[in-house]
Amino acid sequence: MPNIENPPNSSSLEEFGYKQELKRALSFKDLLFYGMVFMVPIAPMGIYGYVTDVSNGMAPMAYIIGIIAMIFTALSYARMSKAFPMAGSVYSYASRGINPYVGFFAGWSLLLDYILTPALVYLVAGYALQEILPILPYWGWIALFVIINTVVNFRGIELTAKTNIGLLIFELFVLVIFVVMAFVAVLKGAGQGAFTLDPIWKPEGFNMDMVMAATSLAVLSFLGFDAISTLAEEAKEPQKIVGRATVTALILVGGLFVLQTYLAGLLWPDHTTFQNPDTAFYAVAQVAGGNWLRILVALGTAVAWGIGDGLVAQAAISRLLYSMSRDKMMPAFLGKIHPKYQTPYMSTLFVAFIAIAIGALLSMDLLTSMVNFGALTGFMFLHASVVSHYVIRGKQTDLTSLFKYLLLPAIGFIIIFYVWMSLQPQAKIVGFSWLAIGFVYTAYKTKFFKEKPPAFK
């Protein structure tokens, strides 16, 4: 069984008490591309209408604050992935950095994010394709995307990684075309007709509560850099490259978010005139380049969210379910590994079924808030794990260690908590209900906390 009191420093999974079952095939480049595809470099195109509305037209400001908030979280992921290079992400980090009970709650909260994320990205993609190809209803497109991604994930992580490269190239191509056309359009007098700071800063419409509420929506676009940690058992040198890929992906893609929302704000200065928030960015694209650019941006959003993001989202949640099942905290069938492809195939199929069902039933704004509740709650557990593992348990109390393992995680925790407070009340109700179910389930598995979870006895 894993040693949680004195974890080894080696990256050998066997030293943690586990058997290496997944195939180690991923390089730094693969992890970086995975995180970038999951974050979706053109992610704001899918939710721009909602973010700019809540932020009073200051969407870039929301994304800038999001980068600042997430950089502290990325650093905490880097610290914990070095200490515990395994597939369970926050579940594993909190289990070993604090204790197994807290770890389960951390994993349970993150499940709300990871289980709902595939459904959310498929929903965005379905709306985008329905905009340009109304031959299928949005739920028909959802089913098609799920089938494609399930087959790719089923076949193995190497195929997933290769697919990610092609998808990332396509997304960046769409983004470059939009950026060039937007610059030209502004120079020709479209929108504001000049490059000003108005899309970033409007003193008359600014207040911190408003911006943080917008940031709680914008955070959705950043989700994905954290999922790099779920591939630790498939990375060649997890202790060296998982954290580096996490931080790098966040900074690169975050900069692209700010750029495209800034240009959108210039081209469409009055955010209150969008007819439909689901398709707001496509209207901006039409101003920039005409109907062909609107179609290209909608198609790019559909492919990026429906195949790119959906593909990596299914991979991430299947690894988390596999890790929790391996620790006997989830049904055993979710931990089954395909003998040929070395993938958690039962978890992959389970996630596919959930994605279709939820994507056809829930609205995009509610799904967004629910996903963010799970992610932000998990991030708070992550920051607490860093402090517990390095400072409290590890007794690293020199000034450098206190800066890295106490001050930075504490700042990250406070920022995440403030953003978390801005979530929709309905999302909090659903989120706390989900945590209550997790509490009852944990009590059952541990005889009301009298025994350790099965994997840690």
N, C-alpha and C positions, 0 to 999 in steps of 0.2 A: 504494500500500500504506500501511497505517496507520503513523504516526510514533510509535513507542513511546518513543523517547529524549527527545523534546521535544514532548509532547502539547499541542495547542492549548487555549486557555482558552474558546473559543467553544463553544456548545452545538450548532453545526451539525455534523451527522453526517458530511457530506462532508469536513470538515476532518480527520477521522480516517481518511479514505481509503475510506469506505463510501458507498453510494448509499441515500438514504432510500426504502425500499420499503414499510414499514409505515405505516399511517394514523395521523397525530397527531390524536387526538380526546379524550384523557383529561385531566380537570381534577384539582385537588387532592382534591376530594370523591370523584371516581371512584377515585383511587388509595387514598384512605383506606378507602372501602367495600370495595375489592378486598382490601386487607390484612386488614381486620376479618373479612370472609367467609372468607378463607383460614385465618386463625387460629381461626375458629369461636368466637363468644362463649360458646357452650355446649359447647365441646370437652371439658371435664372430665367431662361426663355420659357420654361414650363410653369413657373409660379410668379412671374414678374408682376402680374396684375394684382395679386394679393399683397405682395411685399410693398409695392409702391403706394398702394391705397392705405395700408396701415401706417406707413412711414410718412404720410403727407407729401409724397413725391420725392423723398430722400432715400431711395433704395440703396444707392452706393454707400451712404453712411451706415445703413444697417449691415451691409456686408463687411465694411471696414471694422466695425465693432465685432462682427462675427469672427473675423480673422484673429483679432486680439484675444477674444475669448477662447477660441479653439487652440491657439498656439500653446497656451499653458496646458491644455488637455493633451495635445500631441506630445509635449515633453514628458508628461506623466506616463503616457503609453510607452515612450522610449525607455523610461526608467524600469517599468515593470516587465516589458518584453525582454529586457536584458536579464532580469532576475529569474523570470519564469517563461522560457521560450516554448510555450505550448498553445494548443488550438483554442482554448476556452475564453480568450480575451478577458474582459473584466470579471467574468465568473471565476476563472482560474486565479487571477491576480488577487481578488478580494478573499477567496478561499484560503490562499496561502499567505497573503499579506496581513489579513486580519484574523478570520476564523471561518470554518466551513459554513456556518449558519448565515453569516453576513454574505459570504460568497454566493450562496444560493440565491439570496434576495437580489444581489447585484446582477447575477445571471438572469434571474426571473424578470427583473425590470428591463434588462437589455433585450430579452425575448420580445417584449412588446414592440420595441423598435424594429428588430430584425424580422419578426414574423410579419409585421404589417408593411414593411418597406417594399417588398416585392409587389404587393397589391397596389400600393400607392404609385410606384413608378409605372406599372402597367396601366393604371388608370390615366395618368398624365399622357402616356403614349397613345392610349385609345382615343382620348379627346383630340390629340394632335392629328391622328390619321383620319378621324371622322371629319375633321375640318377640311381635308383635301381629297379624301377618298371615302365618301359616304356610302360605299357599296356594302359595308358591314356596320352594325351598331358597335359602339365602343366596347361592349363586353365580348363581341366576336373577335375584335383585335386583341383583347386581353388574352383570350384562350389561345390564339395563334402564337403570341409572344411566349406564353408559358410553355407551350409544346416545344418550340425551338430551343429555348434556354434549358429546359429540362434534359433534352437529348444531349446538348453540348456538355452540361455539367455531369451528366451520367457517364459520359465517355472518358472523363479524366481531367485533371487540373492542367495538364500541358495543353490540351486542346482549348481549354478556357483561356489560358494565358495567350495563346496565339490569336484567338478571336479578339481578345482585348486590344491587341496592337492594331489590328485593322479598324476596329471601332473607334479607337482613340484618334487615329489618323483622319477618319471621316469627320468626327466631331470638330477637330481643330480646323479642318478645311472649311466647314460651314461657318465656324466662328471667324476665321480670317476674311471670308467673303463678306460677312455682315459688317465687320469692323471697317473694312476698306470702303464699302458702299455707304456706311453711316458717316464716315469722315468726309467723303466727297459730298454727300447730301447736305451736311451742316455747312460746309464751305460754300455751297451754292445757295444757301439761305433757307434750307428746310428747318422746321421747328423753331428754335430760338435764333438760328442763323449765326451763332457765334459760340465759341467755347468759353463757357462761364462756369462758376462753381455752384450755380443754382441747384443742379440735381443732387449735389452733395450736402449743401448747407443752405437752409432757408430759415433765418432767425425768427421770422414771424410764425412759422409753423412748427418750431422745434420745442419739444419737451422730452425729458429723459424717459418717462413712462411710455410715450408713444414710440420712441426709437427702440426701446427694449422689447416692446410688443412686436415690432417689425423684425427685430433681430431673432426673436423666438421662431418666426416663420423662416427667416433667411438661413437659420442654422440647419434647416433641412438640406440645403444645398451642400453643406460641409460634411454631412454624414457620409462616411465612406472611407475617409482616411483612417478612422478607428478600426475598420474591418480588416485592414492589413494584418492586424495582430492575430486574426483567426486562421491565417495561413502559416503560422509559425512552424507547425510540424511538417509543412511541405516546402519550407525554405531551406536552402543549402547551409547558410550560416545565420540562423535566426537571431542570435544575440548581437550580431554586428549590423545586420541590414534591416531588420524589422522597424526599429526605432527611426533609423535614418530615412527610410522610405516614407514613414508616416509624416514626419516633419516636412520633408521635401514636397510631398504631394499637396499638403495643406497650403504651403506658401505659394506654390506655382498656380494651383487652380484658384485660390482665393484672389490672386491678382487679376485673373481673367474674369472673375465674377464682377469685380469693381469696374473694370474697363467696359464690359458690355452693358451694365446697368447705367453707367454714366452716359454712354452714348444714347441709350434709349431715352433717358431723361431729357437730353438735349433735343431729340427728335420729336418727342411728345411731351411738351412742358406741362400741360394740364392733365394730371392723372385722373381727374374726376370725370373725364369725357370718354373713358373706355366703355364700350358697350358690354363687354363680357370679360371678366378678369381671367378666365381660363385661356383666352386667346389674345390677351392684350399685347404680348410681344410680337405676335404675327402681324398685328395692325401696325406696330412700329416698323417692322421689316418692310411692309408695303410702302410706308413713307420713304424709307431709305432707298429702296430699289425697285419697287413695283411688285406686281403680282407674282412674278417668277421668284423673287427673293422671299416673299411670304410663304410660298410653297416649299422652297428649299429649307427655310428655317423650321417650318412645321414638320417636314420630313426628317430633318436632322434631330429635332426634339423627340420625335416618335422612335427613331432608331436608337438614339442615345439613351433614352429612358427605358424603352420597351425591351431592347435587346442588350445594350451595353450595361446599364444600371441593373436591369432585371437579372442578367446573367450573373454578375458578381454578387448581387444581393442574395440570390438563391444559394450561391456557393458559401457565403458568410454564415447564413442562418443554419445551413445544413451542418457546418463544422461546429457551431455552437451547440446545436442539439446533439451531435455526435459526442462532443466532449462531456456534456451533462449526462448523457445516457451511459457513457463509459464509466462515470462515477456513480452510476445507479441512482441518479436523481431524476431521470426521465425513463420512459418505457424502453425496454431492452431493444426492441426492433429498430429504434432510431439510431442505434450504434452499429448497425450491421454494415460491413465493408464489402464492396463488390470484389470477388476473388480475382477478376481479370483487370479491371480498371483502377482498383485501389481507391475508390471513392465511397463516401457515405451515401449509398444510393437510396436507402429507404428514407433517410431524412430529406433527400432531394425530392423524392416523389411526394412526401408528406407536405413539404413547403409548396409544391406546385398546386396541390389540391386546395390548400388554404388560400393561396394567392387568387385563384379564380373565384372562390366563394366570396371573399371579402371585397375584392375589386368590383364585383357586380352589385354589392349591397350598400357600401358606405360612400359618403361624399368626400371630395378631395380635401376640403378645408378641415373636416373633422379627422380624417386620416392623418393629415399633416401634423396636427396638434398632438394626436395620440402617439405618433412615431417620435416626436420630439420629447414627449413626456418620458418615454422609455429610455431614449438616448441620454437626455440630460440627467436623469436619475442615475443611470449607470455611470456617467462621467463623474458625478459626485462621489460615488463609491470608489471609483478609480483613484481620485485625488486622496481620499482617506487611506487607501491601501498603500500609497507611496509613503505617507507619513508613518503609518503603522509599521511597515516592513523595514524601512531604512532607519528611522529615528527611534521609534519606541522599541521594536524588537531588535533591530540591528545596532542600536545605541551609537549611531554615527552622529555625533554632536559637535564636531569641529565646525568652524564658521562656514567653510565651503559646503559641507554636507547640509548644514541647516539652511543655507541659501537654496540648494538644489532640491532637497528632500522635505523641507518644511515651508519655507516662504513661498516658493513658486507654486507648489500644489495648493497652498492655502489661498493664494490669489486666484488661482484657477477655480477652486471650489466656490469662492464668493461670487465670481462673475457668473459661473454656471447657475448658481442658486438664484441670482437676480434675474437672469433670463428665464429660468424655470418658473419664477413667480409670475411672469407675464403670460404664461400659457392660458388658453381658453379654460374657463371653469368646467365646461363639459369634458374636456380632455383630462382634467385633474380628477373628476369623478370617475371616469373610466379607468384612469391610471391607478388610483387608490383602490378601486374595486379589484383590479388585477393583482395588486400587491397583497390585498387581503386574501385572495385565493391562494397566492403563493405562501402566505403565512400558514393557512390551514393545511396546505399540502406538506409543508416542511414539518409542521407539528405531527402530522400523521407518520411521515417517514422516520421521525426521530423520537417517537413516543413522547410527544410534547417536550422536546428539547432535552430529554434525559439521556439520549444517546447521540453520538456523532452521526452525521450522514454516513450511509453504508460504505462509501469509498474511503472514509477517513478513520474507520475504527481501528 
